[in-house]
Amino acid sequence: MKISWIKYEKDDKSFKMPEALGFDVIKLHNPDETDEKIQELITQNCKMVVLSNEIASFSEDIIRKYNTDKNINIIIATVKE
């Protein structure tokens, strides 16, 4: 199962462990491209996407579209301070 993590490029706190382990952590330059990136990952047969809380707020399709899509699981990571 392919898993990808998506975060804002200026976010230096989220997904440090997956990055250190060499997993696919995508850093978006423009948070408004969140939905396009998720759609691209779906076409690449990615089955799970973990979004940083900040990036998730830019997606208009998380609840409306991906919530019922059986081909992708979307997880929103919470921030621990």
C-alpha positions as CSV (number, residue, x, y, z in Angstrom):
1,M,0.0,0.0,0.0
2,K,1.4,3.3,-1.0
3,I,1.2,6.1,1.6
4,S,2.1,9.7,1.1
5,W,2.3,12.6,3.5
6,I,1.6,16.2,2.4
7,K,2.7,19.3,4.2
8,Y,3.3,23.0,3.5
9,E,7.0,23.6,2.5
10,K,7.5,26.1,5.4
11,D,6.2,23.6,8.0
12,D,9.3,22.3,9.7
13,K,7.5,20.4,12.5
14,S,5.2,18.0,10.7
15,F,6.2,14.5,9.5
16,K,9.8,14.6,10.7
17,M,9.9,10.9,11.4
18,P,8.6,9.8,7.9
19,E,11.0,12.2,6.3
20,A,13.9,10.8,8.3
21,L,12.9,7.2,7.3
22,G,12.8,8.2,3.6
23,F,9.1,8.0,3.0
24,D,7.3,10.1,0.4
25,V,6.7,13.4,2.1
26,I,5.4,16.0,-0.3
27,K,6.1,19.7,0.4
28,L,3.6,22.0,-1.3
29,H,4.8,25.4,-2.3
30,N,1.2,26.6,-2.8
31,P,-1.4,25.2,-0.3
32,D,-4.1,25.9,-2.8
33,E,-2.8,23.0,-4.8
34,T,-3.8,20.4,-2.1
35,D,-6.8,19.0,-4.0
36,E,-4.8,18.7,-7.3
37,K,-2.0,16.9,-5.5
38,I,-4.4,14.4,-3.8
39,Q,-6.0,13.7,-7.2
40,E,-2.6,13.2,-8.7
41,L,-1.7,10.7,-6.0
42,I,-5.0,8.8,-6.6
43,T,-4.1,8.4,-10.2
44,Q,-0.7,7.0,-9.1
45,N,-2.6,4.3,-7.1
46,C,-1.8,5.9,-3.7
47,K,-4.1,4.3,-1.2
48,M,-3.5,6.6,1.9
49,V,-2.7,10.3,2.2
50,V,-1.8,11.9,5.5
51,L,-2.2,15.6,5.5
52,S,-0.9,18.1,8.0
53,N,-3.6,20.1,9.7
54,E,-2.5,23.3,8.0
55,I,-2.7,21.8,4.5
56,A,-6.0,20.1,5.2
57,S,-7.7,23.4,5.7
58,F,-7.0,24.3,2.1
59,S,-8.8,21.3,0.7
60,E,-12.3,21.8,-0.4
61,D,-12.8,18.1,-1.4
62,I,-11.8,16.3,1.7
63,I,-15.3,16.0,3.1
64,R,-17.3,16.5,0.0
65,K,-15.5,14.1,-2.4
66,Y,-12.9,12.0,-0.7
67,N,-15.0,11.0,2.3
68,T,-17.0,8.6,0.2
69,D,-14.2,7.6,-2.2
70,K,-13.3,3.9,-1.6
71,N,-10.0,4.3,-3.5
72,I,-8.3,6.6,-1.1
73,N,-8.0,7.1,2.7
74,I,-7.4,10.6,3.9
75,I,-6.0,11.2,7.4
76,I,-5.5,14.6,8.9
77,A,-2.7,14.7,11.4
78,T,-3.2,16.8,14.5
79,V,-0.5,19.2,15.8
80,K,1.0,18.3,19.2
81,E,2.6,21.2,21.0
